[in-house]
Amino acid sequence: MSYFVFSKNSDNVMCSLYRIAENQVDLDNLNINKDDYKIIEDNQGNFNSVKFNLKYAEKYNNNTIIYIDHGAVSFDKQQLTTYINNLKNSIKQFLDNNPNHSLFSRWNDYNNQLSNLNLSTIEFPLNKSLEQYFNDINQPSFHPLQLP
């Protein structure tokens, strides 16, 4: 099962999603106090839809997540560069502050993957998320909301 971490006591509050975790191990390794959040289990299909930016977990009602379609995703080269740089900054912040974290290697490897991505090999506009692009070429892909 996958997990969606929302702000606690935010039933029907839009944009209350805080983190996502693909499995129990990832959930246990988020840098959060679980008692401070509403954690809802859901299936892998919905997790992948959020991870690949096909859907967004807009809000929850009791233990039911309300999803909306993300709409068409399209990046030009500059937009993708900005997205990657922002993601790398977030990852760097995590790595700098958590050198002994159990998921350090995963995120360090992903940061290197992002740094080594040759944008000249990508056909623009890229009509999918970066996460979907990596998945399609059999490389690891992680959504920013998976960052511990």
CYANA upper distance limits for C-alpha pairs under 8 A (distance plus 0.5 A):
  1 MET  CA     22 GLU  CA      7.69
  1 MET  CA     23 ASN  CA      6.28
  1 MET  CA     24 GLN  CA      7.97
  1 MET  CA     41 GLU  CA      6.80
  1 MET  CA     42 ASP  CA      6.53
  1 MET  CA     43 ASN  CA      5.99
  1 MET  CA     44 GLN  CA      6.87
  2 SER  CA     20 ILE  CA      8.20
  2 SER  CA     21 ALA  CA      6.33
  2 SER  CA     22 GLU  CA      5.05
  2 SER  CA     23 ASN  CA      5.43
  2 SER  CA     24 GLN  CA      7.84
  2 SER  CA     41 GLU  CA      6.14
  2 SER  CA     42 ASP  CA      5.83
  2 SER  CA     43 ASN  CA      6.26
  2 SER  CA     44 GLN  CA      6.38
  2 SER  CA     47 PHE  CA      6.79
  3 TYR  CA     20 ILE  CA      6.23
  3 TYR  CA     21 ALA  CA      5.50
  3 TYR  CA     22 GLU  CA      6.82
  3 TYR  CA     23 ASN  CA      7.24
  3 TYR  CA     24 GLN  CA      8.26
  3 TYR  CA     27 LEU  CA      7.51
  3 TYR  CA     39 ILE  CA      6.99
  3 TYR  CA     40 ILE  CA      6.13
  3 TYR  CA     41 GLU  CA      5.06
  3 TYR  CA     42 ASP  CA      6.51
  3 TYR  CA     47 PHE  CA      8.25
  4 PHE  CA     17 LEU  CA      7.69
  4 PHE  CA     18 TYR  CA      8.35
  4 PHE  CA     19 ARG  CA      6.71
  4 PHE  CA     20 ILE  CA      5.12
  4 PHE  CA     21 ALA  CA      6.95
  4 PHE  CA     39 ILE  CA      6.18
  4 PHE  CA     40 ILE  CA      5.79
  4 PHE  CA     41 GLU  CA      6.94
  4 PHE  CA     42 ASP  CA      7.92
  5 VAL  CA     17 LEU  CA      6.53
  5 VAL  CA     18 TYR  CA      6.00
  5 VAL  CA     19 ARG  CA      5.48
  5 VAL  CA     20 ILE  CA      6.36
  5 VAL  CA     21 ALA  CA      8.43
  5 VAL  CA     37 TYR  CA      6.83
  5 VAL  CA     38 LYS  CA      6.32
  5 VAL  CA     39 ILE  CA      5.09
  5 VAL  CA     40 ILE  CA      7.09
  6 PHE  CA     10 SER  CA      8.15
  6 PHE  CA     16 SER  CA      5.87
  6 PHE  CA     17 LEU  CA      4.83
  6 PHE  CA     18 TYR  CA      5.64
  6 PHE  CA     19 ARG  CA      7.53
  6 PHE  CA     37 TYR  CA      6.26
  6 PHE  CA     38 LYS  CA      5.54
  6 PHE  CA     39 ILE  CA      6.74
  6 PHE  CA     40 ILE  CA      8.49
  7 SER  CA     16 SER  CA      5.84
  7 SER  CA     17 LEU  CA      7.00
  7 SER  CA     18 TYR  CA      7.01
  7 SER  CA     36 ASP  CA      8.05
  7 SER  CA     37 TYR  CA      5.63
  7 SER  CA     38 LYS  CA      6.45
  8 LYS  CA     36 ASP  CA      6.66
  8 LYS  CA     37 TYR  CA      4.90
  8 LYS  CA     38 LYS  CA      5.21
  9 ASN  CA     38 LYS  CA      7.86
 10 SER  CA     16 SER  CA      7.24
 10 SER  CA     60 TYR  CA      8.20
 11 ASP  CA     59 LYS  CA      7.58
 11 ASP  CA     60 TYR  CA      6.02
 11 ASP  CA     61 ASN  CA      5.52
 11 ASP  CA     62 ASN  CA      6.89
 12 ASN  CA     59 LYS  CA      6.08
 12 ASN  CA     60 TYR  CA      6.06
 12 ASN  CA     61 ASN  CA      5.99
 13 VAL  CA     59 LYS  CA      6.27
 13 VAL  CA     60 TYR  CA      7.90
 14 MET  CA     58 GLU  CA      5.98
 14 MET  CA     59 LYS  CA      5.46
 15 CYS  CA     57 ALA  CA      8.42
 15 CYS  CA     58 GLU  CA      6.04
 15 CYS  CA     59 LYS  CA      6.71
 16 SER  CA     58 GLU  CA      7.77
 16 SER  CA     59 LYS  CA      6.55
 17 LEU  CA     57 ALA  CA      7.22
 17 LEU  CA     58 GLU  CA      7.64
 17 LEU  CA     59 LYS  CA      7.37
 18 TYR  CA    145 LEU  CA      7.45
 19 ARG  CA    145 LEU  CA      5.14
 19 ARG  CA    146 GLN  CA      6.44
 19 ARG  CA    147 LEU  CA      8.17
 20 ILE  CA     27 LEU  CA      8.28
 20 ILE  CA     47 PHE  CA      8.27
 20 ILE  CA    145 LEU  CA      6.05
 20 ILE  CA    146 GLN  CA      5.73
 21 ALA  CA     26 ASP  CA      5.82
 21 ALA  CA     27 LEU  CA      5.62
 21 ALA  CA    146 GLN  CA      6.35
 22 GLU  CA     26 ASP  CA      6.78
 22 GLU  CA     27 LEU  CA      7.96
 22 GLU  CA     44 GLN  CA      7.98
 22 GLU  CA     47 PHE  CA      7.43
 22 GLU  CA    146 GLN  CA      8.49
 23 ASN  CA     27 LEU  CA      6.77
 24 GLN  CA     28 ASP  CA      6.53
 25 VAL  CA     29 ASN  CA      6.78
 26 ASP  CA     30 LEU  CA      6.94
 29 ASN  CA    102 SER  CA      7.80
 29 ASN  CA    103 LEU  CA      7.90
 29 ASN  CA    148 PRO  CA      7.14
 30 LEU  CA    147 LEU  CA      8.01
 30 LEU  CA    148 PRO  CA      4.75
 31 ASN  CA    148 PRO  CA      5.78
 32 ILE  CA     36 ASP  CA      8.29
 33 ASN  CA     37 TYR  CA      7.95
 34 LYS  CA     38 LYS  CA      8.24
 34 LYS  CA     39 ILE  CA      8.12
 40 ILE  CA     63 ASN  CA      6.61
 40 ILE  CA     64 THR  CA      8.19
 40 ILE  CA     65 ILE  CA      8.26
 42 ASP  CA     46 ASN  CA      7.33
 42 ASP  CA     47 PHE  CA      7.71
 43 ASN  CA     47 PHE  CA      6.93
 44 GLN  CA     48 ASN  CA      6.52
 45 GLY  CA     49 SER  CA      6.72
 46 ASN  CA     50 VAL  CA      6.87
 47 PHE  CA     51 LYS  CA      6.52
 48 ASN  CA     52 PHE  CA      6.36
 49 SER  CA     53 ASN  CA      6.57
 49 SER  CA     54 LEU  CA      5.40
 49 SER  CA     55 LYS  CA      5.79
 49 SER  CA     56 TYR  CA      8.27
 50 VAL  CA     54 LEU  CA      6.42
 50 VAL  CA     55 LYS  CA      5.47
 50 VAL  CA     56 TYR  CA      5.96
 50 VAL  CA     57 ALA  CA      7.48
 51 LYS  CA    131 GLU  CA      7.52
 51 LYS  CA    142 PHE  CA      7.59
 51 LYS  CA    143 HIS  CA      5.81
 52 PHE  CA    129 SER  CA      6.56
 52 PHE  CA    130 LEU  CA      8.35
 52 PHE  CA    131 GLU  CA      5.96
 52 PHE  CA    132 GLN  CA      5.62
 52 PHE  CA    143 HIS  CA      7.92
 53 ASN  CA     70 HIS  CA      6.79
 53 ASN  CA     73 VAL  CA      8.22
 53 ASN  CA    129 SER  CA      6.77
 53 ASN  CA    131 GLU  CA      8.48
 54 LEU  CA     69 ASP  CA      6.59
 54 LEU  CA     70 HIS  CA      5.66
 54 LEU  CA     71 GLY  CA      7.43
 55 LYS  CA     67 TYR  CA      6.72
 55 LYS  CA     68 ILE  CA      5.99
 55 LYS  CA     69 ASP  CA      4.86
 55 LYS  CA     70 HIS  CA      5.10
 55 LYS  CA     71 GLY  CA      8.27
 56 TYR  CA     67 TYR  CA      6.00
 56 TYR  CA     68 ILE  CA      5.93
 56 TYR  CA     69 ASP  CA      6.87
 56 TYR  CA     70 HIS  CA      6.39
 57 ALA  CA     65 ILE  CA      6.93
 57 ALA  CA     66 ILE  CA      6.43
 57 ALA  CA     67 TYR  CA      5.05
 57 ALA  CA     68 ILE  CA      7.16
 58 GLU  CA     65 ILE  CA      8.09
 58 GLU  CA     66 ILE  CA      6.28
 58 GLU  CA     67 TYR  CA      6.03
 58 GLU  CA     68 ILE  CA      6.92
 59 LYS  CA     65 ILE  CA      6.53
 59 LYS  CA     66 ILE  CA      5.90
 59 LYS  CA     67 TYR  CA      7.87
 60 TYR  CA     64 THR  CA      5.98
 60 TYR  CA     65 ILE  CA      4.79
 60 TYR  CA     66 ILE  CA      6.05
 61 ASN  CA     65 ILE  CA      6.94
 61 ASN  CA     66 ILE  CA      7.92
 72 ALA  CA    127 ASN  CA      7.90
 72 ALA  CA    128 LYS  CA      8.26
 73 VAL  CA    126 LEU  CA      8.49
 73 VAL  CA    127 ASN  CA      6.02
 73 VAL  CA    128 LYS  CA      5.73
 73 VAL  CA    129 SER  CA      6.74
 74 SER  CA    125 PRO  CA      6.63
 74 SER  CA    126 LEU  CA      5.89
 74 SER  CA    127 ASN  CA      4.74
 74 SER  CA    128 LYS  CA      6.41
 74 SER  CA    129 SER  CA      7.86
 75 PHE  CA     79 GLN  CA      6.01
 75 PHE  CA     80 LEU  CA      6.07
 75 PHE  CA    124 PHE  CA      7.66
 75 PHE  CA    125 PRO  CA      5.94
 75 PHE  CA    126 LEU  CA      5.55
 75 PHE  CA    127 ASN  CA      7.00
 75 PHE  CA    128 LYS  CA      8.17
 75 PHE  CA    129 SER  CA      8.44
 76 ASP  CA     80 LEU  CA      6.70
 76 ASP  CA    124 PHE  CA      6.21
 76 ASP  CA    125 PRO  CA      5.33
 76 ASP  CA    126 LEU  CA      6.97
 77 LYS  CA     81 THR  CA      6.60
 77 LYS  CA    119 LEU  CA      7.89
 77 LYS  CA    124 PHE  CA      7.08
 77 LYS  CA    125 PRO  CA      7.78
 78 GLN  CA     82 THR  CA      6.68
 79 GLN  CA     83 TYR  CA      6.66
 80 LEU  CA     84 ILE  CA      6.57
 80 LEU  CA    130 LEU  CA      8.34
 81 THR  CA     85 ASN  CA      6.59
 82 THR  CA     86 ASN  CA      6.63
 83 TYR  CA     87 LEU  CA      6.66
 84 ILE  CA     88 LYS  CA      6.52
 84 ILE  CA    114 LEU  CA      7.32
 85 ASN  CA     89 ASN  CA      6.64
 86 ASN  CA     90 SER  CA      6.89
 87 LEU  CA     91 ILE  CA      6.69
 87 LEU  CA    144 PRO  CA      7.19
 88 LYS  CA     92 LYS  CA      6.43
 88 LYS  CA    111 ASN  CA      6.53
 88 LYS  CA    114 LEU  CA      7.80
 89 ASN  CA     93 GLN  CA      6.69
 90 SER  CA     94 PHE  CA      6.90
 91 ILE  CA     95 LEU  CA      6.62
 91 ILE  CA    107 TRP  CA      7.23
 91 ILE  CA    108 ASN  CA      8.26
 91 ILE  CA    111 ASN  CA      7.19
 91 ILE  CA    147 LEU  CA      7.79
 92 LYS  CA     96 ASP  CA      6.42
 92 LYS  CA    111 ASN  CA      8.22
 93 GLN  CA     97 ASN  CA      6.70
 94 PHE  CA     98 ASN  CA      6.35
 94 PHE  CA    147 LEU  CA      8.28
 94 PHE  CA    148 PRO  CA      7.94
 95 LEU  CA     99 PRO  CA      6.29
 95 LEU  CA    104 PHE  CA      6.92
 95 LEU  CA    107 TRP  CA      7.98
 95 LEU  CA    108 ASN  CA      7.52
 98 ASN  CA    104 PHE  CA      7.60
 99 PRO  CA    104 PHE  CA      6.90
100 ASN  CA    104 PHE  CA      7.33
103 LEU  CA    107 TRP  CA      6.95
104 PHE  CA    108 ASN  CA      6.44
105 SER  CA    109 ASP  CA      6.41
106 ARG  CA    110 TYR  CA      6.70
107 TRP  CA    111 ASN  CA      6.48
107 TRP  CA    147 LEU  CA      8.42
108 ASN  CA    112 ASN  CA      6.79
109 ASP  CA    113 GLN  CA      6.66
110 TYR  CA    114 LEU  CA      6.69
110 TYR  CA    140 PRO  CA      7.83
110 TYR  CA    141 SER  CA      8.23
110 TYR  CA    142 PHE  CA      8.50
111 ASN  CA    115 SER  CA      6.67
112 ASN  CA    116 ASN  CA      6.55
113 GLN  CA    117 LEU  CA      6.65
118 ASN  CA    122 ILE  CA      8.11
122 ILE  CA    126 LEU  CA      7.83
128 LYS  CA    132 GLN  CA      6.68
128 LYS  CA    133 TYR  CA      7.00
129 SER  CA    133 TYR  CA      6.66
130 LEU  CA    134 PHE  CA      6.70
130 LEU  CA    141 SER  CA      8.49
131 GLU  CA    135 ASN  CA      6.73
131 GLU  CA    141 SER  CA      5.52
131 GLU  CA    142 PHE  CA      6.71
131 GLU  CA    143 HIS  CA      7.00
132 GLN  CA    136 ASP  CA      6.53
132 GLN  CA    141 SER  CA      7.96
133 TYR  CA    137 ILE  CA      6.99
134 PHE  CA    138 ASN  CA      6.71
134 PHE  CA    139 GLN  CA      5.51
134 PHE  CA    140 PRO  CA      6.83
134 PHE  CA    141 SER  CA      6.13
135 ASN  CA    139 GLN  CA      6.10
135 ASN  CA    140 PRO  CA      6.94
135 ASN  CA    141 SER  CA      6.49
142 PHE  CA    146 GLN  CA      6.93
142 PHE  CA    147 LEU  CA      8.50
143 HIS  CA    147 LEU  CA      7.97
